[in-house]
Amino acid sequence: MLHKGDKYRDVDGTVFQVFSAMDDTYTYYFIANLSRYTVTRMLPKNAEMFIKDMEKLD
């Protein structure tokens, strides 16, 4: 499960951060691409698949 504030790095070095998660009142995850300054809204199952192969940062 993703949590608010979690950061992940893709294989190409792009860093993503979870801004809102299921532990808030949202039914979607909002995931930001910190390299491009874009935010994507995803359903929980899509967000889990998107982040699945990325390295979690501290």
C-alpha positions in Angstrom: 0.0 0.0 0.0 1.2 3.5 -0.8 1.4 6.2 1.8 1.4 10.0 1.6 5.0 11.3 1.3 6.5 8.0 -0.2 9.1 8.6 -2.9 10.1 6.2 -5.6 12.9 6.2 -8.2 12.3 4.7 -11.7 15.1 2.9 -13.6 15.9 6.1 -15.6 16.4 8.1 -12.4 13.0 9.9 -12.4 11.7 10.5 -8.9 8.0 10.2 -8.1 6.2 11.2 -4.9 2.8 10.2 -3.5 0.9 13.3 -2.4 -2.5 11.8 -1.4 -3.3 8.3 -0.6 -6.0 6.0 0.7 -5.3 6.9 4.3 -6.6 10.4 3.5 -10.2 10.9 2.4 -9.3 10.4 -1.3 -10.3 7.4 -3.5 -7.4 8.2 -5.9 -3.7 8.4 -5.5 -2.0 11.6 -6.7 1.5 10.9 -7.8 3.9 13.7 -8.8 6.8 13.4 -11.2 9.4 15.6 -9.5 11.5 15.9 -12.6 8.7 17.3 -14.9 6.6 18.9 -12.1 3.5 17.1 -13.2 0.8 15.3 -11.1 -1.1 12.3 -12.2 -4.3 11.0 -10.6 -4.6 7.2 -10.5 -6.9 4.5 -9.2 -5.3 2.4 -6.4 -4.8 -0.7 -8.6 -3.1 1.4 -11.4 -0.9 3.2 -8.9 0.3 0.0 -7.3 1.2 -1.4 -10.7 2.9 1.8 -11.7 5.1 1.9 -8.6 5.7 -1.9 -8.3 9.1 -2.1 -10.0 10.5 1.2 -8.7 13.1 1.6 -5.9 11.7 3.1 -2.7 13.7 6.1 -1.4 14.0 7.0 2.3 
